[in-house]
Amino acid sequence: MKSSKEGDCHSLKSIEWPRQLKTPRELAHALSKRARLEIVNSPLCSRLVLQFIGGFSYILANFLNKSSIHNWNVFKEELSRIESIKYPKESQTSSGSLNQEEVKPRGPLITLSNHISCIDDPIVWGALLPFSYYFTKTDSVRWSAAAVDICFSKPWHSTFFALGRSFPIRRGVGLEQPAMDYALALLEHNEWLHLFPEGRVMRDENQQVLSNIERGYIFKWGIAKLILDYFERANYVDENSEIRVLPFYHLGLDKILPIGRPYIPRFGKKMTIYIRSSAIRLTRRSLQEILINRNLHMRRNKSKSNDEIRRIKLTNYLEEELEKLREPATLLHHKKGR
């Protein structure tokens, strides 16, 4: 056991970066040492990688397969809000004369979804984002956590995924890791962060029971810790801070790229994305209401600390909000005539 742990730490040592992060760009700087390639620091190269990924994903989602999106206008509205933060001058020009309240940044965006295929990200964004987005709005493309052992195991992998606005996370080692600090830094800089809270690809047979109570909660606590830490730090910055959380549920990507070899995308399949009818607006007040009004089985959680109880409550709430989208998404996905 001891040698195994030592070997694991040794293999991961090269992808760690400073815990105290000031800007999201520090990821590229730290990973350049891992990849030993100055190219990883280049905004131009990042733009080219995103354009390649975006173009391929758009073709695969919309031409080689069939995509159906519901409540896309909700996603579009949240995307426009993030764009107004990244491109304030452009927003003011396109919208005419905007007052200060209208262009004021309103906090970061977290999108979250189920995870059923290794190709969920980026094909979902190929369906949701306009074709021109990766060519004109690369600074506001989502950030996403990617598993160290899959996406950051080799120098070229590290380079590619870092340029594609991903950051490495170590699964199974808990919440106290640099990836959590980095994700929090992204939120503090009003970035768009996408998370797969299940933490891994879930096979369909593990998702048949609609009731979380019967099935048991499966979301990881990391998403709740990020939100709670954000508001804890915001106490010293802005009392009006908020986070927008937009869940969506998708079906069909496990048919486009099934789990297991060969890792070759299929064509002629259908994909359904069902977006929540409105984003969850988390403020300090609404967060307290969620934490106060939710009950837990205290016999099962009696030994938990107050911080752990808060994380469990918020995590369970977010999972239930995503769970509500499963049934309408399934009905629409299997609707005849589609």
C-alpha positions as YAML, in Angstrom:
chain: A
units: angstrom
residues:
- id: 1
  name: MET
  ca: [0.00, 0.00, 0.00]
- id: 2
  name: LYS
  ca: [2.76, 2.42, 0.88]
- id: 3
  name: SER
  ca: [4.68, 1.92, -2.35]
- id: 4
  name: SER
  ca: [1.50, 2.31, -4.39]
- id: 5
  name: LYS
  ca: [0.72, 5.67, -2.81]
- id: 6
  name: GLU
  ca: [4.29, 6.86, -3.26]
- id: 7
  name: GLY
  ca: [4.23, 5.87, -6.91]
- id: 8
  name: ASP
  ca: [0.92, 7.65, -7.43]
- id: 9
  name: CYS
  ca: [2.22, 10.84, -5.85]
- id: 10
  name: HIS
  ca: [5.38, 10.69, -7.93]
- id: 11
  name: SER
  ca: [3.46, 10.34, -11.20]
- id: 12
  name: LEU
  ca: [1.20, 13.27, -10.36]
- id: 13
  name: LYS
  ca: [3.85, 15.59, -8.97]
- id: 14
  name: SER
  ca: [4.64, 17.14, -12.35]
- id: 15
  name: ILE
  ca: [1.11, 18.43, -12.98]
- id: 16
  name: GLU
  ca: [0.67, 20.33, -9.73]
- id: 17
  name: TRP
  ca: [0.70, 24.12, -9.71]
- id: 18
  name: PRO
  ca: [0.65, 26.87, -7.05]
- id: 19
  name: ARG
  ca: [-2.37, 26.75, -4.78]
- id: 20
  name: GLN
  ca: [-2.71, 30.54, -4.61]
- id: 21
  name: LEU
  ca: [-3.96, 31.55, -8.06]
- id: 22
  name: LYS
  ca: [-4.52, 35.13, -9.17]
- id: 23
  name: THR
  ca: [-5.86, 34.69, -12.70]
- id: 24
  name: PRO
  ca: [-7.09, 31.77, -14.82]
- id: 25
  name: ARG
  ca: [-4.12, 32.24, -17.17]
- id: 26
  name: GLU
  ca: [-1.83, 30.81, -14.49]
- id: 27
  name: LEU
  ca: [-2.91, 27.32, -15.52]
- id: 28
  name: ALA
  ca: [-1.25, 27.72, -18.92]
- id: 29
  name: HIS
  ca: [1.91, 29.06, -17.30]
- id: 30
  name: ALA
  ca: [2.13, 26.15, -14.85]
- id: 31
  name: LEU
  ca: [1.34, 23.50, -17.47]
- id: 32
  name: SER
  ca: [4.00, 24.84, -19.82]
- id: 33
  name: LYS
  ca: [6.57, 23.37, -17.41]
- id: 34
  name: ARG
  ca: [4.81, 20.03, -17.57]
- id: 35
  name: ALA
  ca: [4.56, 20.03, -21.38]
- id: 36
  name: ARG
  ca: [7.93, 21.76, -21.89]
- id: 37
  name: LEU
  ca: [6.31, 23.68, -24.75]
- id: 38
  name: GLU
  ca: [6.02, 27.44, -24.87]
- id: 39
  name: ILE
  ca: [3.06, 26.95, -27.22]
- id: 40
  name: VAL
  ca: [0.83, 26.27, -24.20]
- id: 41
  name: ASN
  ca: [1.14, 29.92, -23.18]
- id: 42
  name: SER
  ca: [-0.06, 31.22, -26.54]
- id: 43
  name: PRO
  ca: [-3.57, 32.75, -26.71]
- id: 44
  name: LEU
  ca: [-3.40, 32.30, -30.49]
- id: 45
  name: CYS
  ca: [-2.74, 28.56, -30.17]
- id: 46
  name: SER
  ca: [-5.56, 28.27, -27.63]
- id: 47
  name: ARG
  ca: [-7.87, 29.96, -30.10]
- id: 48
  name: LEU
  ca: [-6.81, 27.56, -32.87]
- id: 49
  name: VAL
  ca: [-7.40, 24.50, -30.67]
- id: 50
  name: LEU
  ca: [-10.84, 25.78, -29.65]
- id: 51
  name: GLN
  ca: [-11.71, 26.48, -33.27]
- id: 52
  name: PHE
  ca: [-10.70, 22.96, -34.28]
- id: 53
  name: ILE
  ca: [-12.65, 21.38, -31.43]
- id: 54
  name: GLY
  ca: [-15.66, 23.65, -31.96]
- id: 55
  name: GLY
  ca: [-15.81, 23.11, -35.71]
- id: 56
  name: PHE
  ca: [-15.51, 19.33, -35.42]
- id: 57
  name: SER
  ca: [-18.10, 19.19, -32.64]
- id: 58
  name: TYR
  ca: [-20.56, 21.38, -34.52]
- id: 59
  name: ILE
  ca: [-20.38, 19.15, -37.63]
- id: 60
  name: LEU
  ca: [-20.67, 15.95, -35.58]
- id: 61
  name: ALA
  ca: [-23.63, 17.24, -33.54]
- id: 62
  name: ASN
  ca: [-25.64, 18.96, -36.28]
- id: 63
  name: PHE
  ca: [-24.78, 17.33, -39.60]
- id: 64
  name: LEU
  ca: [-23.51, 13.81, -38.96]
- id: 65
  name: ASN
  ca: [-26.08, 13.33, -36.17]
- id: 66
  name: LYS
  ca: [-29.36, 15.00, -35.22]
- id: 67
  name: SER
  ca: [-29.63, 17.34, -32.23]
- id: 68
  name: SER
  ca: [-32.79, 18.52, -30.51]
- id: 69
  name: ILE
  ca: [-32.52, 21.30, -27.93]
- id: 70
  name: HIS
  ca: [-35.26, 22.48, -25.58]
- id: 71
  name: ASN
  ca: [-35.23, 25.84, -23.75]
- id: 72
  name: TRP
  ca: [-32.20, 26.97, -25.73]
- id: 73
  name: ASN
  ca: [-33.25, 30.59, -25.20]
- id: 74
  name: VAL
  ca: [-32.47, 30.19, -21.47]
- id: 75
  name: PHE
  ca: [-28.94, 29.06, -22.27]
- id: 76
  name: LYS
  ca: [-28.60, 31.87, -24.82]
- id: 77
  name: GLU
  ca: [-29.56, 34.44, -22.18]
- id: 78
  name: GLU
  ca: [-26.96, 33.19, -19.72]
- id: 79
  name: LEU
  ca: [-24.36, 33.04, -22.46]
- id: 80
  name: SER
  ca: [-25.10, 36.65, -23.39]
- id: 81
  name: ARG
  ca: [-24.61, 37.66, -19.76]
- id: 82
  name: ILE
  ca: [-21.16, 36.05, -19.70]
- id: 83
  name: GLU
  ca: [-20.33, 37.72, -23.02]
- id: 84
  name: SER
  ca: [-21.26, 41.12, -21.58]
- id: 85
  name: ILE
  ca: [-18.67, 40.55, -18.86]
- id: 86
  name: LYS
  ca: [-15.96, 39.51, -21.33]
- id: 87
  name: TYR
  ca: [-16.83, 42.00, -24.05]
- id: 88
  name: PRO
  ca: [-18.42, 45.02, -22.28]
- id: 89
  name: LYS
  ca: [-17.65, 47.50, -25.07]
- id: 90
  name: GLU
  ca: [-19.09, 45.21, -27.73]
- id: 91
  name: SER
  ca: [-22.26, 44.66, -25.66]
- id: 92
  name: GLN
  ca: [-22.74, 48.37, -25.27]
- id: 93
  name: THR
  ca: [-22.27, 48.98, -29.01]
- id: 94
  name: SER
  ca: [-24.65, 46.21, -30.12]
- id: 95
  name: SER
  ca: [-27.34, 47.11, -27.60]
- id: 96
  name: GLY
  ca: [-27.19, 50.88, -27.98]
- id: 97
  name: SER
  ca: [-26.86, 53.02, -24.89]
- id: 98
  name: LEU
  ca: [-26.83, 50.78, -21.81]
- id: 99
  name: ASN
  ca: [-26.90, 52.08, -18.28]
- id: 100
  name: GLN
  ca: [-24.35, 50.99, -15.70]
- id: 101
  name: GLU
  ca: [-26.72, 48.52, -14.03]
- id: 102
  name: GLU
  ca: [-27.38, 46.68, -17.29]
- id: 103
  name: VAL
  ca: [-23.72, 46.10, -18.12]
- id: 104
  name: LYS
  ca: [-22.65, 45.39, -14.55]
- id: 105
  name: PRO
  ca: [-21.16, 41.87, -14.17]
- id: 106
  name: ARG
  ca: [-23.58, 39.64, -12.32]
- id: 107
  name: GLY
  ca: [-21.28, 36.84, -11.24]
- id: 108
  name: PRO
  ca: [-20.07, 33.57, -12.77]
- id: 109
  name: LEU
  ca: [-22.04, 30.87, -14.57]
- id: 110
  name: ILE
  ca: [-21.97, 27.19, -13.63]
- id: 111
  name: THR
  ca: [-23.55, 24.74, -16.03]
- id: 112
  name: LEU
  ca: [-23.94, 21.16, -14.89]
- id: 113
  name: SER
  ca: [-25.20, 18.01, -16.57]
- id: 114
  name: ASN
  ca: [-25.26, 14.25, -16.47]
- id: 115
  name: HIS
  ca: [-22.26, 12.36, -17.87]
- id: 116
  name: ILE
  ca: [-22.95, 9.38, -20.14]
- id: 117
  name: SER
  ca: [-20.14, 9.42, -22.69]
- id: 118
  name: CYS
  ca: [-16.47, 10.36, -23.00]
- id: 119
  name: ILE
  ca: [-17.52, 12.75, -25.76]
- id: 120
  name: ASP
  ca: [-20.18, 14.66, -23.74]
- id: 121
  name: ASP
  ca: [-17.79, 17.56, -23.69]
- id: 122
  name: PRO
  ca: [-17.34, 19.00, -26.31]
- id: 123
  name: ILE
  ca: [-20.18, 17.60, -28.48]
- id: 124
  name: VAL
  ca: [-22.83, 19.16, -26.23]
- id: 125
  name: TRP
  ca: [-21.28, 22.56, -26.93]
- id: 126
  name: GLY
  ca: [-21.23, 21.78, -30.64]
- id: 127
  name: ALA
  ca: [-25.01, 21.50, -30.40]
- id: 128
  name: LEU
  ca: [-25.59, 24.46, -28.07]
- id: 129
  name: LEU
  ca: [-23.14, 27.07, -29.35]
- id: 130
  name: PRO
  ca: [-23.42, 28.83, -32.73]
- id: 131
  name: PHE
  ca: [-20.82, 27.79, -35.30]
- id: 132
  name: SER
  ca: [-19.18, 31.21, -35.19]
- id: 133
  name: TYR
  ca: [-18.79, 31.20, -31.41]
- id: 134
  name: TYR
  ca: [-15.41, 29.47, -31.25]
- id: 135
  name: PHE
  ca: [-14.11, 31.91, -33.86]
- id: 136
  name: THR
  ca: [-15.36, 35.13, -32.27]
- id: 137
  name: LYS
  ca: [-15.92, 34.50, -28.52]
- id: 138
  name: THR
  ca: [-13.08, 32.21, -27.49]
- id: 139
  name: ASP
  ca: [-12.43, 34.22, -24.31]
- id: 140
  name: SER
  ca: [-15.86, 33.29, -22.97]
- id: 141
  name: VAL
  ca: [-15.85, 29.57, -23.85]
- id: 142
  name: ARG
  ca: [-16.48, 27.35, -20.86]
- id: 143
  name: TRP
  ca: [-13.79, 26.00, -18.54]
- id: 144
  name: SER
  ca: [-14.06, 22.37, -17.52]
- id: 145
  name: ALA
  ca: [-12.34, 19.99, -15.10]
- id: 146
  name: ALA
  ca: [-10.66, 17.00, -16.73]
- id: 147
  name: ALA
  ca: [-9.30, 13.86, -15.09]
- id: 148
  name: VAL
  ca: [-5.52, 13.85, -14.61]
- id: 149
  name: ASP
  ca: [-5.12, 10.17, -15.47]
- id: 150
  name: ILE
  ca: [-6.98, 10.56, -18.78]
- id: 151
  name: CYS
  ca: [-6.39, 14.06, -20.14]
- id: 152
  name: PHE
  ca: [-3.14, 15.15, -18.48]
- id: 153
  name: SER
  ca: [-1.13, 11.93, -18.46]
- id: 154
  name: LYS
  ca: [1.30, 12.95, -21.24]
- id: 155
  name: PRO
  ca: [2.90, 16.25, -22.26]
- id: 156
  name: TRP
  ca: [0.97, 16.55, -25.52]
- id: 157
  name: HIS
  ca: [-2.29, 15.65, -23.76]
- id: 158
  name: SER
  ca: [-1.60, 18.32, -21.17]
- id: 159
  name: THR
  ca: [-0.91, 20.88, -23.87]
- id: 160
  name: PHE
  ca: [-4.01, 20.08, -25.91]
- id: 161
  name: PHE
  ca: [-6.48, 20.07, -23.02]
- id: 162
  name: ALA
  ca: [-4.96, 23.14, -21.38]
- id: 163
  name: LEU
  ca: [-5.29, 25.06, -24.63]
- id: 164
  name: GLY
  ca: [-8.89, 23.81, -24.80]
- id: 165
  name: ARG
  ca: [-9.66, 25.55, -21.47]
- id: 166
  name: SER
  ca: [-9.57, 22.46, -19.26]
- id: 167
  name: PHE
  ca: [-7.76, 22.05, -15.95]
- id: 168
  name: PRO
  ca: [-6.60, 18.80, -14.30]
- id: 169
  name: ILE
  ca: [-8.42, 17.34, -11.33]
- id: 170
  name: ARG
  ca: [-7.36, 14.30, -9.32]
- id: 171
  name: ARG
  ca: [-10.30, 11.98, -8.74]
- id: 172
  name: GLY
  ca: [-10.55, 10.16, -5.44]
- id: 173
  name: VAL
  ca: [-8.19, 12.36, -3.40]
- id: 174
  name: GLY
  ca: [-10.77, 14.63, -1.79]
- id: 175
  name: LEU
  ca: [-11.68, 18.29, -1.90]
- id: 176
  name: GLU
  ca: [-8.40, 19.76, -0.68]
- id: 177
  name: GLN
  ca: [-6.48, 19.86, -3.95]
- id: 178
  name: PRO
  ca: [-5.17, 22.59, -6.28]
- id: 179
  name: ALA
  ca: [-7.92, 21.93, -8.84]
- id: 180
  name: MET
  ca: [-10.52, 23.18, -6.36]
- id: 181
  name: ASP
  ca: [-8.52, 26.35, -5.78]
- id: 182
  name: TYR
  ca: [-8.28, 26.87, -9.50]
- id: 183
  name: ALA
  ca: [-12.01, 26.32, -10.05]
- id: 184
  name: LEU
  ca: [-12.75, 28.82, -7.28]
- id: 185
  name: ALA
  ca: [-10.42, 31.33, -8.94]
- id: 186
  name: LEU
  ca: [-12.41, 30.91, -12.16]
- id: 187
  name: LEU
  ca: [-15.66, 31.70, -10.34]
- id: 188
  name: GLU
  ca: [-14.11, 34.75, -8.70]
- id: 189
  name: HIS
  ca: [-13.16, 36.02, -12.16]
- id: 190
  name: ASN
  ca: [-16.76, 35.64, -13.44]
- id: 191
  name: GLU
  ca: [-15.88, 32.75, -15.75]
- id: 192
  name: TRP
  ca: [-18.19, 30.10, -17.16]
- id: 193
  name: LEU
  ca: [-17.46, 26.74, -15.53]
- id: 194
  name: HIS
  ca: [-19.03, 23.47, -16.65]
- id: 195
  name: LEU
  ca: [-19.06, 20.50, -14.26]
- id: 196
  name: PHE
  ca: [-20.07, 16.86, -14.44]
- id: 197
  name: PRO
  ca: [-20.97, 16.43, -10.74]
- id: 198
  name: GLU
  ca: [-21.22, 12.64, -11.02]
- id: 199
  name: GLY
  ca: [-17.44, 12.67, -11.34]
- id: 200
  name: ARG
  ca: [-17.31, 9.96, -14.00]
- id: 201
  name: VAL
  ca: [-19.19, 8.52, -16.95]
- id: 202
  name: MET
  ca: [-22.31, 6.77, -15.65]
- id: 203
  name: ARG
  ca: [-23.69, 3.78, -17.48]
- id: 204
  name: ASP
  ca: [-27.40, 3.87, -18.23]
- id: 205
  name: GLU
  ca: [-28.28, 1.00, -15.90]
- id: 206
  name: ASN
  ca: [-27.11, 3.14, -12.96]
- id: 207
  name: GLN
  ca: [-29.61, 5.86, -13.83]
- id: 208
  name: GLN
  ca: [-32.90, 4.03, -14.19]
- id: 209
  name: VAL
  ca: [-34.49, 4.96, -10.85]
- id: 210
  name: LEU
  ca: [-35.94, 8.46, -10.88]
- id: 211
  name: SER
  ca: [-36.13, 8.91, -7.11]
- id: 212
  name: ASN
  ca: [-32.88, 10.01, -5.51]
- id: 213
  name: ILE
  ca: [-34.13, 8.73, -2.16]
- id: 214
  name: GLU
  ca: [-34.46, 5.20, -3.52]
- id: 215
  name: ARG
  ca: [-31.36, 5.32, -5.70]
- id: 216
  name: GLY
  ca: [-29.15, 7.27, -3.35]
- id: 217
  name: TYR
  ca: [-27.44, 10.56, -4.16]
- id: 218
  name: ILE
  ca: [-24.47, 10.29, -6.51]
- id: 219
  name: PHE
  ca: [-23.27, 13.88, -7.03]
- id: 220
  name: LYS
  ca: [-19.85, 14.69, -5.58]
- id: 221
  name: TRP
  ca: [-19.57, 17.37, -2.89]
- id: 222
  name: GLY
  ca: [-17.07, 19.42, -4.88]
- id: 223
  name: ILE
  ca: [-19.71, 21.54, -6.59]
- id: 224
  name: ALA
  ca: [-21.23, 22.53, -3.24]
- id: 225
  name: LYS
  ca: [-17.83, 23.34, -1.75]
- id: 226
  name: LEU
  ca: [-17.05, 25.67, -4.66]
- id: 227
  name: ILE
  ca: [-20.30, 27.57, -4.24]
- id: 228
  name: LEU
  ca: [-20.04, 27.83, -0.46]
- id: 229
  name: ASP
  ca: [-16.38, 28.93, -0.64]
- id: 230
  name: TYR
  ca: [-17.28, 31.53, -3.26]
- id: 231
  name: PHE
  ca: [-19.84, 33.15, -0.98]
- id: 232
  name: GLU
  ca: [-17.55, 32.90, 2.02]
- id: 233
  name: ARG
  ca: [-14.85, 34.85, 0.17]
- id: 234
  name: ALA
  ca: [-17.42, 37.21, -1.35]
- id: 235
  name: ASN
  ca: [-18.32, 38.36, 2.17]
- id: 236
  name: TYR
  ca: [-15.17, 40.46, 2.04]
- id: 237
  name: VAL
  ca: [-15.71, 41.73, -1.50]
- id: 238
  name: ASP
  ca: [-19.32, 42.23, -2.57]
- id: 239
  name: GLU
  ca: [-22.49, 41.66, -0.58]
- id: 240
  name: ASN
  ca: [-24.51, 41.42, -3.80]
- id: 241
  name: SER
  ca: [-22.50, 38.52, -5.24]
- id: 242
  name: GLU
  ca: [-24.40, 35.74, -6.95]
- id: 243
  name: ILE
  ca: [-23.81, 32.57, -8.96]
- id: 244
  name: ARG
  ca: [-26.05, 31.46, -11.80]
- id: 245
  name: VAL
  ca: [-26.40, 27.65, -12.03]
- id: 246
  name: LEU
  ca: [-27.97, 26.20, -15.17]
- id: 247
  name: PRO
  ca: [-28.60, 22.41, -15.18]
- id: 248
  name: PHE
  ca: [-29.41, 20.48, -18.34]
- id: 249
  name: TYR
  ca: [-29.99, 16.82, -19.08]
- id: 250
  name: HIS
  ca: [-28.95, 15.12, -22.29]
- id: 251
  name: LEU
  ca: [-29.59, 11.76, -23.93]
- id: 252
  name: GLY
  ca: [-28.12, 10.00, -26.96]
- id: 253
  name: LEU
  ca: [-24.42, 10.74, -26.65]
- id: 254
  name: ASP
  ca: [-23.81, 7.24, -25.36]
- id: 255
  name: LYS
  ca: [-25.01, 6.05, -28.79]
- id: 256
  name: ILE
  ca: [-22.79, 8.51, -30.68]
- id: 257
  name: LEU
  ca: [-19.76, 7.30, -28.71]
- id: 258
  name: PRO
  ca: [-20.52, 4.16, -26.66]
- id: 259
  name: ILE
  ca: [-18.34, 3.29, -23.68]
- id: 260
  name: GLY
  ca: [-15.44, 1.05, -24.65]
- id: 261
  name: ARG
  ca: [-13.39, 0.37, -27.76]
- id: 262
  name: PRO
  ca: [-13.28, 1.27, -30.55]
- id: 263
  name: TYR
  ca: [-13.37, 5.00, -29.70]
- id: 264
  name: ILE
  ca: [-14.90, 6.00, -33.02]
- id: 265
  name: PRO
  ca: [-17.96, 8.33, -33.15]
- id: 266
  name: ARG
  ca: [-21.11, 6.91, -34.78]
- id: 267
  name: PHE
  ca: [-23.24, 8.77, -37.29]
- id: 268
  name: GLY
  ca: [-26.98, 9.05, -37.85]
- id: 269
  name: LYS
  ca: [-27.86, 9.05, -34.13]
- id: 270
  name: LYS
  ca: [-30.08, 11.50, -32.27]
- id: 271
  name: MET
  ca: [-29.23, 13.62, -29.26]
- id: 272
  name: THR
  ca: [-31.63, 15.47, -26.97]
- id: 273
  name: ILE
  ca: [-30.64, 18.30, -24.64]
- id: 274
  name: TYR
  ca: [-33.24, 19.50, -22.14]
- id: 275
  name: ILE
  ca: [-32.31, 22.74, -20.37]
- id: 276
  name: ARG
  ca: [-33.95, 23.94, -17.16]
- id: 277
  name: SER
  ca: [-36.60, 26.59, -17.82]
- id: 278
  name: SER
  ca: [-34.58, 29.16, -15.87]
- id: 279
  name: ALA
  ca: [-31.17, 29.39, -14.26]
- id: 280
  name: ILE
  ca: [-30.92, 28.90, -10.50]
- id: 281
  name: ARG
  ca: [-29.92, 32.27, -9.10]
- id: 282
  name: LEU
  ca: [-27.90, 31.60, -5.99]
- id: 283
  name: THR
  ca: [-27.48, 34.60, -3.72]
- id: 284
  name: ARG
  ca: [-26.48, 34.64, -0.08]
- id: 285
  name: ARG
  ca: [-30.15, 34.76, 0.91]
- id: 286
  name: SER
  ca: [-31.40, 32.02, -1.42]
- id: 287
  name: LEU
  ca: [-28.50, 29.80, -0.39]
- id: 288
  name: GLN
  ca: [-29.42, 30.18, 3.27]
- id: 289
  name: GLU
  ca: [-33.02, 29.28, 2.48]
- id: 290
  name: ILE
  ca: [-31.92, 26.08, 0.77]
- id: 291
  name: LEU
  ca: [-29.68, 25.10, 3.67]
- id: 292
  name: ILE
  ca: [-32.28, 25.91, 6.33]
- id: 293
  name: ASN
  ca: [-35.30, 24.28, 4.65]
- id: 294
  name: ARG
  ca: [-33.72, 20.98, 3.64]
- id: 295
  name: ASN
  ca: [-33.88, 18.02, 6.00]
- id: 296
  name: LEU
  ca: [-31.42, 15.16, 6.14]
- id: 297
  name: HIS
  ca: [-31.57, 11.71, 7.69]
- id: 298
  name: MET
  ca: [-29.65, 12.77, 10.79]
- id: 299
  name: ARG
  ca: [-29.14, 9.22, 11.98]
- id: 300
  name: ARG
  ca: [-27.08, 8.61, 8.85]
- id: 301
  name: ASN
  ca: [-25.31, 11.99, 9.05]
- id: 302
  name: LYS
  ca: [-25.03, 12.37, 12.82]
- id: 303
  name: SER
  ca: [-21.22, 12.27, 12.80]
- id: 304
  name: LYS
  ca: [-20.87, 14.89, 10.04]
- id: 305
  name: SER
  ca: [-19.50, 18.36, 10.77]
- id: 306
  name: ASN
  ca: [-21.55, 21.50, 10.09]
- id: 307
  name: ASP
  ca: [-19.54, 22.19, 6.92]
- id: 308
  name: GLU
  ca: [-20.19, 18.67, 5.66]
- id: 309
  name: ILE
  ca: [-23.90, 18.95, 6.39]
- id: 310
  name: ARG
  ca: [-24.06, 22.19, 4.40]
- id: 311
  name: ARG
  ca: [-22.27, 20.59, 1.47]
- id: 312
  name: ILE
  ca: [-24.56, 17.57, 1.53]
- id: 313
  name: LYS
  ca: [-27.70, 19.72, 1.57]
- id: 314
  name: LEU
  ca: [-26.59, 21.90, -1.33]
- id: 315
  name: THR
  ca: [-25.28, 18.96, -3.35]
- id: 316
  name: ASN
  ca: [-28.55, 17.06, -2.90]
- id: 317
  name: TYR
  ca: [-30.57, 20.12, -3.89]
- id: 318
  name: LEU
  ca: [-28.62, 20.55, -7.13]
- id: 319
  name: GLU
  ca: [-28.89, 16.87, -7.98]
- id: 320
  name: GLU
  ca: [-32.64, 16.97, -7.48]
- id: 321
  name: GLU
  ca: [-32.91, 20.00, -9.77]
- id: 322
  name: LEU
  ca: [-31.06, 18.10, -12.49]
- id: 323
  name: GLU
  ca: [-33.09, 14.98, -11.75]
- id: 324
  name: LYS
  ca: [-36.31, 16.87, -12.53]
- id: 325
  name: LEU
  ca: [-35.11, 17.25, -16.12]
- id: 326
  name: ARG
  ca: [-34.66, 13.53, -16.69]
- id: 327
  name: GLU
  ca: [-38.30, 12.59, -17.33]
- id: 328
  name: PRO
  ca: [-39.19, 15.39, -19.81]
- id: 329
  name: ALA
  ca: [-35.87, 14.83, -21.60]
- id: 330
  name: THR
  ca: [-36.56, 11.10, -21.87]
- id: 331
  name: LEU
  ca: [-40.11, 11.64, -23.16]
- id: 332
  name: LEU
  ca: [-38.93, 14.07, -25.82]
- id: 333
  name: HIS
  ca: [-35.99, 11.89, -26.80]
- id: 334
  name: HIS
  ca: [-38.22, 8.86, -27.44]
- id: 335
  name: LYS
  ca: [-41.09, 10.82, -28.94]
- id: 336
  name: LYS
  ca: [-42.27, 9.29, -32.21]
- id: 337
  name: GLY
  ca: [-41.84, 11.32, -35.35]
- id: 338
  name: ARG
  ca: [-38.63, 12.98, -34.21]
...
